[in-house]
């Protein structure tokens, strides 16, 4: 292989080391559905033999960076490194430099060091003890994945890392002396606000926070994958609804009005939205990992690996977007500081190292929200039109899957060859993949049979793969990425005849879902003020669920985006027309079953005859039948029954022309009036 790559390197006029590094970096990105764009990064004049060679080399490199099982040696290696650096402890967040939910393989430090694979959490390593912190979604998963002999499992909400550390320091546990305690933080992986808070809290006890120059975990991670390289490509204006030049200058004018010289943008989805570009550096979200500085004159300094940029993409970005290597970011921030400019940052997401570089160089930091966040959340008419089309396409695929499941699951179970969780989610993905517009799933499908449905973010593995059997509930939470929209939908179905308890719980979840879907609310209402609507029917009988009721969703971007959401935690962002959220109340019986009903909705103006105030409401976007055999009609009011019937009539009318004849007949039956 090395000899063959040497020949190719000569053909491409690239040093062999650079070619090998590019192969490894491309392999560190998620596998694309279309290899053509990826191979174009190596040059446009490749022969078929060269393409086969590169594809084989990338596949080989990708196999070499697949996650390996956790071992205690990883903790030993990290502690040895801490001793060498005179650190008492080190905090490992589940984050990369961009504070993203999805991170590249080389930033999966929490998984590498603890074995925990969830999308949120943290770990703190001391020289003699360690703890993993997870929220309510991941309590069961953490117990299954994390070695109890090495780690304590703590609640991320009830006893977060800072409180746990303060308790240790206050109690002089294990001979810890606060004045000698040195906590290491990687300033790229913690936000400015977070570091300031940690410094303040531990400083009260006399402990020291050390911002490390290099990450000690990386130093002990021998086969850490490189930073990924996936192609960056234009997102056309006919899908985005607004030209990127106009976006840049509109936001630049806002900075000018606020007397701010520049804004540092660290969230890749904001940069992708601002410049109308997409990428493939992380799983399931079409992002190019990058940083940007937006100036008040509408120009942008973009810091991105140049290997990701083809010539058409460079032309798309245009002359007002100046391109730099990512390594040049600290230098430019220093220049801004030395020019004594006023630079806006979002302290909650800006890495501490960037804020402190600006401050140290002389910049005036202006705390403010990411300037792209609100306009990105307020989908324009073109985006909404595309999103509705994506939901029709996706709803047809999901409905075909539900029909297939219904017509096969009991027969397969009785034959002794039941449908398994992985087979089911793979079949759903195959239905989606029949559309040439499918770009990716929007997250790893949650395919939970029986008790696995009670694990909120369960992911089936070959080791856990369970059969879908009669007398149980099956929960499938899935979504897809299309160029015109992002989807996220959950359906819970009865396998055979459900119990009375199952129907009761399902119907109470449904009542909460309907209450949110039908809500009419005033301007400046936040999602947090609507969250209780989804829980009332459960609260009446002493039940609840531990996750939020809804999250924001992007337009061919992140399946979880802010600032909008519906949850019990403090939410200050009011809901505005064009925002998209999920509506997903649930109920989970540990070791029994899980129930969740999830549709996406968009905020719209409500037409209220004779009303004195402008009001808002939700338009449901998701199209898929809700399992009628799980509905206890006696628990529904007349208006709730009417909502179900109207929703099902819309689903049937919209999807019937888009599915095959067998599914069409099945769909008519499962959407019949209650």
N, C-alpha and C positions, 0 to 999 in steps of 0.2 A: 504493500500500500504506500509506504514512504517513497519508494522509487517511482510509482505512478504519480503521486502528488508532486514529486520533484519535476517530472516532465510537464505536468500541468502548470506548475509555478513558472516554469520557463516560458510556456506558451502565453501566460497572462502577464509576463514581465513583473512578477511578484516574488520577493524573497520567500523561500520555503517556509520560514518561521512565521511570516505574516499570513500566508495561506493556511497553515495549520491552526494558527490562532483564530482566524476567521471561521474555519470549519467548527472549532470548539464553541465559539460564541454563537454561531447559528444553531448549533445543537442544543445550546442552553435555553433557547426560546422554545415555546410549545410547538409541536409539529403542525405545520400548515396543512389545510385541506388541498391547497393548490401549490405544488412545488415550483411552478414557473417563476413566480415573483421572487421567491427566495433564491433560486439559482441565478436570477438576473443580477444579484448582488456580486456575483463572481465575474461578471462580464457578459456582454451580449453576444459574443461570437463563439460560444461553446459548441463543440461537436456533440453528437449523440453519445459517443464514448465518454467524453468529458462529463457530460451530465450524469451518466450512470455512475461514473467514478465518484463524483461529488456526492450524489445521493447516498451511495454506499458508505462513504467516509462520514457523512453527517449522521446516518443511522447508527454507525458503529460508535461514534462519539456520544450520541444521545443515550445509547444503552449503557455507556460507562458512567453516566451521571445520574442514573435512576437512583432514587433514595434507597439506602440500605438499612437494615434493622438497627434500632438503637442498641447501644451497648454502654455499660458503665465506664468503659475506657474513655468515652468522650467526656464524661464528668471529671475523671482523673486528669485527663490532658488539660482541660480548662483550669482546674485548680492548680496544677503545676505552673501554668502560665500566670495565674494571679499571684502566686508566691514570688515568681520572678519579678513581677512589677510592683510588688509591695502593696497589693490591693487586698482588702478584707472581703470584698464581695463584688459581684458584677451582675447587672440587671440586663436581661435579654428580653426585649419586647418582641411581639409578633408584628414586625414592621420592617419596611425598607426605608430608603432615604426620602420616599415620597409619601410615607404614612398610608400606603395603599392596602386594601383588603387582599388583593391578589398580588403576590410578590414573585419574583423570579427564583429559580432553583437555588442560586447562590445566596439569596437572602432568607432562605427558610431556616434561620438560625434556631428558632424555637423548636421546630420539628427535629432538627439535627441533634440538639442538646438534650431533649426530653422525650422524644417519641410522639409528642402530641401534635396532631395534624389539623386542629381546628383553625378557623380563620381569625380568631381573636383570642388574646391571652398574653401571658408574660411568665417569666421565670426569674428567680433571684437565686444566685449561687453564692453561698458562703463557703469557707474552707472546710466546714464540718457538717453543714446541713444545706438543704435546698428546698424550694417550694415552687409549685406551678400554680398559676392563678387563672381561673376560667370563670365565665359567666354562666347563668342558668341554662343556656342552650347546650352547654358542653359538659355539664357535671358528669353525666353517665359516660360520655365518651372518654373523658379524662381518666376516670377510674379504670376503664378498659385498656387504655393505651400507655399510661404512665406507671413506672415502676414504684410501687408503694414503699419499697425498702430504701429508695434513694430520695424520693420527693414527698413532701406534704402537698396535699391538694387543697387550695384555699379559694374562697369566693372572690372573684375580681371586683364585685360590687360591695360585699359586706366587709371584706378584710383585704383591701387592695395592697399591692406591694409596699407602698409607703407606710401604711398603718402597721403592717406586719413587721417591717424594719424598725419602726418607732417602738413597737412593743418589745422587740428583742433588745434594743438599746436601752430602753427604760428599765428593763428587768435584769440587766447584766447577765443575760443568758449565755451559757457556755464560756464564761469568762470574758465576754465582750466588753471592752472599755470604750465608751463613746469617743473620747478625745483621740484614741488611736485608730478609730474605725474609718476606713477609706473605701467609699463606694465608687466603683467605676461605672461610667456611663459613656456610651458611644454617642457623641453629639450629632452624628448624622441620623441616628435612629430615634432620637427623642426630640420633641418639639421645643421651641423656645419657652413656651408657657410651662410645659411639663418640667423642664430642667429648673426653671426659676422656682417652681413650687417645691421640688425635691430639695433644692439647696436651702430654701427657707425652713422647711420642716426639720431636716436633719441638722441644720445649723443651730436650731434651738437646743439641740441635745449635745452640741459640741462635735458632731461628726463631720467629716470632710467629704465633699463630692469631687471626684476627679474625672474631668472630661478627657478621655484617652485619645491619643493621636491615632492609634490603630486599634482595631478590635481584637481583644485577646482570644475570643472564640475563633475568629478567622485564623489566627496564628496557629491554633491547635487543630484546625480542620484541614487535613492533608489534601483531600480531593475536592475542595470547594469549587463548584462550577463557576465559570467566568460570567461577567455581565453579558446578558443576551444581546444578540443582534438579529432583528427581524426587519423586513422592509417597511419603510414609511411610505404611505401612498395617499394621494388626494382623496378627500371626501367631497364629491361634487356639490356645487351650490344648489342644483335641482333637488338634492336630498336634504341638504343642510338648511335651505330656505333663506340664507343670507350670505353674502359675499364676505370672505375673511378680511378683505381690506376695510370694508365698512365696519365690521366688528372692532377691528383694531383702533380705528380712528374714533369711533363712538366712545369706547372705553378710555382712550387717551384724552378725549375732551372731558370726561368725568374726572380724571386725575387732575387735569388742568384747573377745573372748577374747584376741586378740593385743595388746590395749591400743593400738589404732590408731584414730584419730578418723575418718579418711576414706581412701578409695583413689581415686586419679586413674586413670581408664580412658580410654585413647587409641585402642584398637583397635575400629573400628566393628563388627566381627563379634561381639566380646564384648558391646558395648552392645545390638546387635540380639538376641542370645541372652538377655541379662538382662531386657530389657523386652518380649520377644516382639513385636518389630517387624521389618519388612523394608522395603527401599527399592529404588532403582534408579539410584544416582548413578554407579556404575562399571560397566564391561562385565562381564557374566557372573556377577556375585556380587550378590545382592539386599541391598545395604547402603545405609543412609542415613549419609553421612559426618557424623560428630558426635563430640563429646567428652562425658565424663560424670564426675561426682564422686559416688561412692557413700559415704554416711555410715553410721556405726555404728548409727544408729537405723533403717536400712533405707530412708531417703529418698534421692532422687537429684536432683542438679542436672544437667539435660540441656542441652547447648549445640548447637543445631541451627538451621539457617535456618528461620524460622517460615513461610516461603512453602511449605514442603514439607508442612505439617501441615493436614489437613482437620479439621473439627470432630469427626467420629467418632474420629479418631486421638487427638485431644486428650483426649476422654472415656476412651478406652481406657487412656491413660497414667495418668490419675487424679491426684488432688490431691497424692500423695506424690512425684510427679515434677515438679519445678519446671522450667519452661521458660525458657531464655535464648537470646539471639542468640549465635552463635559468637564475635562480637567481644567479648563480655563475659567470656570465659574468664580472661584474664590478670588482670582486676580481681578476680574472685572468688578466684583463687588467692592474690592479694595479701592479701585479707581473711583467708583461712585462715592465711596466714603471720603476719599481724599478731596473730591470735588465739593464736599459738604452738601450733598443733595438730600432732599427729603424723600425717603424710600418707604413705600407702604409694604407691610408684611402682614400675614395672618399668623399670629403667634401660636394658634392652636395646631397649625400644620407645618409651619416653617421649621426646618431642622435648626437646632440651637447653633450649630457651627456657622450657618449662613447669617443669622441675625447678629451673632457676636463679631463676625468678620466685618460686617457693615458698621456696627457700632464702634468697634476698635479703630477703624480707619477714619471715623469722623462723620459718618452719615447720621442724620436725624431719622430715627425709626418712627413711622406713623402706623399705629396699630389699626388694622381694618380688615374687613372680610376680603377674601379672594375676589377680585373684581369680576371674574367670569362666573362665579357661582350662581348668582341669581338669574342673569340672562340665560345661562345654560339650562337652568331648571325650568324657566318659563318657555315651554316649547312653542314655536311659532306655527302658523297654520300649515305650512308645508311639512314640517316635522310631524305634526299630528296626523296629517293625511297619510304619510308614510307609515306611521306607527299603527294606524287602524288597518292598513293593508297587511302589515306584518302579522297582526293578530288574527286576521281572517285566514291567512296562510298557515299560521301556527295552530290555530284552532282546528283546522281541517286535519292536520297531522295528528294532533292529540285525540281527536274524536275517532279517527281510524284506529288508533292504538286502543282506546277504551272499548271499542267494538270488538277488536281482536281478542282482548283480554277476556271480555265477558263471554265470548263464544268458545273460548278454549280452556279457561282456567279450571273449571270443574272436571271436564273430561280428562284433561291432562293429569289432574290430581288423582282421579279414580284409576287411571292407567298405571300409576306408580311412577310416572315421569312428570312431576309437577313443574309448572313454570317457576323459575327461580328469580330472585330480585335482579340480578345482573342481566339475565336474559330479557326481562321485561324492560328495563331501562335501555338496553341495547336496541330492542325492537322499536321503542318510541323514537330513539335517535335515528334509526333507519327510515322510519316514516318521514321524519323531518328532512333527512338527507335527500329524499326524492326531489326536493325543491333545489334547483340550481342556485338559488339565492342564499341558501344556508351558509353562513360563514363559520359558525362555531356554536356550541352550547353557551348559555350565559352563565352557567355554573355547573359543577358536578351534580348530576341528577341525584335526588334523594329518593331512593326506591326502597321503602320500608314495609316489610311484611310483618304482621302481628306485632310483637313487642318491639321490633325495630322501629316501627312508626312512632313510638314514644320518645325516640332519640331525635331531638329537633333537627340536628344537622347530621344525621346518620349518612354514612357513605358505605355502600356494600363493597366488600372485598372478597377475593376468592376464599378467604378463611371464614368470613362471616356470612357469606351468601346463603340466604334462607329461602325455603319454599313458600309459595303463596298458596295457602291451604283453606279448605272450607271452614266456615265458622269464625273466620278472622276478618280483620280490616286490612286493606292495603292502601298505603299512602304514597303518592308519586308527586314530587315537587320538582319541577323542571322548567327550563326556559331555553331560548335560542337567541342568537345574534344574526340579524339580517341587515343588509345595508340601509334599509329604511326603518328599522326599529329593533328594540330589545324586548323580549317577552319573559314572563315569570308567572307560572300558574301552578296551583296545587289542587289535586282532586283526591278525595278519599272514597274508596268504594268497598262495599260489602262483598265478601266472597261467600256465596251461599246466603243463608238466612241470618241476618244480624240478631243479636240479643236485644231485649227491650232497653237495657242500659246503653248499649251502643247507639240505638236510635235516639234515645233521650239526649245523650251528650252531643251527637251530631246535630240534632235539631236546635239545641241551644247555641251551638257554634254558628249554625246557619242564621239564627235570629240576630246574632251580633253582626254577622256579615251584612245582612239586609239593612240593619239599622244604620251602618256606616254608608252603604250604597245609596240609601234614600235620604241621607242627611242634607239639610239646608242650613247654611250658617252664614254669619255676617263676615264682612271684610275684617281683616286683622285677626281672624281666628286661627290658632295654631293647631296642628295635628294632635298635640297633646290634649287639647280640650275636647277632642272627639274620641279619644281612645276609650273612654269609659263606656261609650255606646256599645262597643263590641263585647264588653265584658258583663253587662248587666244581667243577661239571662243566665250566665254561669254563676255570677255572684249570688243570685237568688237562691241557689241550692248549695252554696259553699264551695264553689269551684273557681278556678282561674287558670291562667297560663303565664309562663315566665318571660316570654319574648314580647317585643313590640307588636302592635297591630299592623303597622305599615311602614314601609321605607320608600324613599324616592327612587326613581328609575330613570336612566338616561336614554338618549336617542342614539342607538348604535354606539353606546358607551357603557358605563358601569351599570350593572344591575342594581347596585346600591349606591345612590348618590344623595347629596344634601343640597340645600339645608332642610328640606321638608321631610317630615316623618310623622308617624302616629305612634306615640309610646308614652309611658308614664314618666320617663326621665325628662328633665327640664328641656323644653323646646321653645325657642324664642321666635323662630322664623314663621311668619304668618303664611297661610296657604294662599296662593295666587293662581289666577286663571292660566292654564297651560301646564301647570305642574302635574307630574305623574307620580302616583303612589300605589303601593300594594294595599290591598284590603284582605288581611289574612289572620283572623282570629283562629284559635285552636283549643284543643284539650288533649292532655297526654296522661295516660294511666300507666305508670311505671310497671314494666314486665307484663303489660296487657296489650295496649294498642294506642295509636295516635290518630288524631283527627285534625285536619286543617283544610279550610276552604279559602282559596286565594284567587282573586281576580285583580288585575290592574285597573286603575281608574284615573281619569284626568279631571282636574278642577275646571269648572266652567261657570259662566254667569247663570244664575237662576232667574227664571221669568216668574215673578210673583205679582199677580194681578192686584192692583191697589196698594202694593207695598210702598212704604215710605223710604226704605233703604235698599241699595243694591245688595243683593245676596248672592251667595255662591252655592254650588252643588257639585256632585260628582257625575261623570259619564263613565259607565263601565266599558272597558275596552276588550276584555278577555271573552272569548267565545268557546265554551265547552260545557257539556251537560253536567248537572249536579245529580248525584245518585239519589233518585227518588225513593228507592227502597229503604234508604236510611232516614227518611223524613217521617217523623211522627206528626201527622197533619193536625192532630188534636192540640198540639202545643203552639200552632201558628194562628195568629189573628187573620182575619179576612184580608187585610191589606198586605200582610206578609205572603199569604198564599197567592195573592194577585201578582206580587212582585216575582215570585218563582215562575208562575205561568207566563208572565210577560217576557221574562228573561229567556225561558226555554223556547218560547215562540220565536224570539229574535235569533237565538242560536240555530234553530232548525231552518228558518227561512234563509239565513245567511250562509250556512255551511252546506246545506243539502246540494246545491249545484257544484260544490267543490270536492265532494267525496264520491266514492264508487257506489254502485247500486246496492250492494249488501249493507254497507255502512249507512246508506241513505234510509233504508227500511228500518234498520236498528235505531237510528237517530230519531226517526219519527215516533217510535214507541217510547223511548226514554225521555222525550221532551213533551209527552202528552200532558194535558192539564192535570193537576193534582186531584 
